[in-house]
Amino acid sequence: MDAFTAGLLQRIKAAETDLTIARETGDDFLADVEQAELDDLHRLAAEHGVNLTAA
């Protein structure tokens, strides 16, 4: 796994964790921000052929 893929997967994991926390604490604004970040990271992964189902 190259550094780009590893970094991307790490950022996705962090965004997923932050999204869960935001939802659990009822912070709707932060949840929206984290969901947008997660959507962008998934788009970036798709553009670069990073398989997220195997991660």
C-alpha positions in Angstrom: 0.0 0.0 0.0 1.4 3.4 -1.0 1.5 6.5 1.2 -1.4 8.1 -0.7 -3.7 5.2 -0.1 -2.7 4.7 3.5 -3.2 8.4 4.2 -6.6 8.4 2.4 -7.8 5.4 4.4 -6.6 7.0 7.6 -8.5 10.2 6.8 -11.6 8.2 6.0 -11.4 6.4 9.3 -11.0 9.7 11.2 -13.9 11.3 9.4 -16.1 8.2 10.2 -15.2 8.4 13.8 -15.8 12.2 14.0 -19.1 11.7 12.2 -20.3 9.1 14.7 -19.3 11.4 17.6 -21.1 14.4 16.1 -24.2 12.3 15.6 -24.1 10.9 19.1 -23.7 14.3 20.7 -26.4 15.9 18.5 -24.1 18.3 16.8 -26.0 18.5 13.5 -23.7 21.1 11.9 -20.6 19.1 12.7 -22.3 16.0 11.4 -23.0 17.8 8.1 -19.4 18.9 7.9 -18.0 15.4 8.6 -20.5 13.8 6.1 -19.3 16.2 3.4 -15.7 15.4 4.2 -16.5 11.7 4.0 -18.3 12.1 0.7 -15.3 14.0 -0.7 -12.8 11.4 0.5 -14.9 8.6 -1.1 -15.0 10.5 -4.3 -11.2 11.0 -4.2 -10.7 7.3 -3.5 -12.9 6.4 -6.5 -11.1 8.8 -8.8 -7.8 7.1 -7.8 -9.0 3.5 -7.9 -8.7 3.0 -4.2 -10.9 0.0 -3.2 -12.6 0.9 0.1 -14.4 -2.5 0.4 -11.1 -4.3 0.9 -9.9 -1.8 3.5 
